[in-house]
Amino acid sequence: MTSLEATNLVVEFSGLRALDGVSLTLATGEIVGLIGPNGSGKTTLVNAITGQVPLAGGEVRMGGDRISRLPPREIARRGISRSFQIVRLFNSMTVRENVEAAALATGASLAAAREAAAPLIAEFGLAPRAEALAGELSYGDKRRVEIARALAAGPSFLLLDEPAAGMNEAESEALLHILSTLPKARGLGLLIIDHDMALILRLCDRLQVLATGRTIAEGPPAEVRRNPQVIEAYLGSEAQHG
């Protein structure tokens, strides 16, 4: 079992603290849900772990080795894949080429990349659209391509930012089934950000809740959902956003 450990992370934007001493652990084989109101720091935490934003404090270790302050490309090569809140595909490339590209980026040969991509394309129900351009896909299909592409790199840790966004109920249910099998089938740790609480509560082994850049609760889903601070944070968010 390998662990990903973020300790006391601090991220500042123009003097404002987006993360204020947040720690998170993720082990291979488990699914952790990262939840919180809009603007609580969830995506910033993923960006900090993957090197997309600089740290003003704290560190990230994977398997005991410090990876914070490495370039994002090197962090990815160490075994951390992620998706983005806004889908980022190569729109002028086919579905197959998008998924193969992730394996090629790890140094795999074209033959090995094709071998890695084919079962992922099938697993995510994308085989009928394998030769379609990514830019022509529905939003739900684009989400699936992005996750398949992240897995093609063979990660030890997969960080997904709102993977069910834009999906209908049937698509979300199919995605839930696939995601639930990943940790054991692929020996990876899965961190998922999502506002679909029905999906999060069914999928995750434990939850961590952020509000205003700090952790306010963590633990089993049933325990966290009863936490008064969590209830207050979400009610406050709903009141602010109408």
Helices and strands as residue ranges (DSSP letters): E 3-13, E 16-27, E 31-35, H 42-49, E 57-62, E 65-66, H 72-77, E 80-82, H 95-105, H 110-123, G 127-129, G 134-136, H 139-152, E 157-161, H 169-186, E 189-193, H 197-203, E 206-211, E 214-219, H 221-224, H 228-240
